[in-house]
Amino acid sequence: MVDIVTVTEGEFAGWKTWALKGTFDQTVGPFYFQMSGTGRVRSAFRAEPHHMNAGGRMHGGCLMTFADIALFQTAYNELEGKAGVTIQLDSTFIDGAYVGELVEATGDVVRSGKSLVFVRGQITTGERTLMTYSGIIRKFTPRD
C-alpha cells in the first residue's frame, strides 16, 4: 500500500495526502483528505491555473481525476489494506470551478463486499455542485 502522510503546513495543514512522488495524481493535484467526526471522508484541493480549460473553467478531466481519487479516499476503510482498481466511474457535470476556488468531494460507500466497493458522491465549491459521480472499485491483493 501507498503511504499516507499528514500535511504539516499551509492551507491543508492537518489534512492527509498520499505519498505519491512523480505520479499522475500529484502532477494534477495534489489532492487532500480528512476524516470528519462522523467518519465521513472529505476530499479537497485548491483550483489553480493548470486545472483550467481554454475557456477559463475547470477542465472536465480534472474533475474526473478528482472523482476517482475521492472514490478511493471514501472507500479507504472498506479496502481493508488491499489494493484496488476503478472498474467503473460514472459522472454528471453540472457546473465549473474557477481559479482560487476550494473544490471539495464527499461521498458514501453504498455497498461493500468481498471484492467490490460501490461509492457515490458529489463535488462542490461553496454552495455550487460541480459534479456528481458513482463508481465501483475492485479489491485485490497485489502480486509480489
C-alpha positions, 0 to 999 in steps of 0.5 A: 500500500501507498503511504499516507502522510499528514500535511504539516503546513499551509492551507491543508495543514492537518489534512492527509495526502498520499505519498505519491512522488512523480505520479499522475495524481500529484502532477494534477493535484495534489489532492487532500483528505480528512476524516470528519467526526462522523467518519465521513471522508472529505476530499479537497484541493485548491483550483489553480491555473493548470486545472483550467480549460481554454475557456477559463473553467475547470477542465472536465478531466480534472474533475474526473481525476478528482472523482476517482481519487475521492472514490478511493479516499471514501472507500479507504476503510472498506479496502481493508489494506488491499489494493484496488482498481476503478472498474467503473466511474460514472459522472454528471457535470453540472457546473465549473470551478474557477481559479482560487476556488476550494473544490471539495468531494464527499461521498458514501460507500453504498455497498461493500463486499468481498471484492467490490466497493460501490461509492457515490458522491458529489463535488462542490465549491461553496454552495455550487455542485460541480459534479456528481459521480458513482463508481465501483472499485475492485479489491485485490491483493497485489502480486509480489 
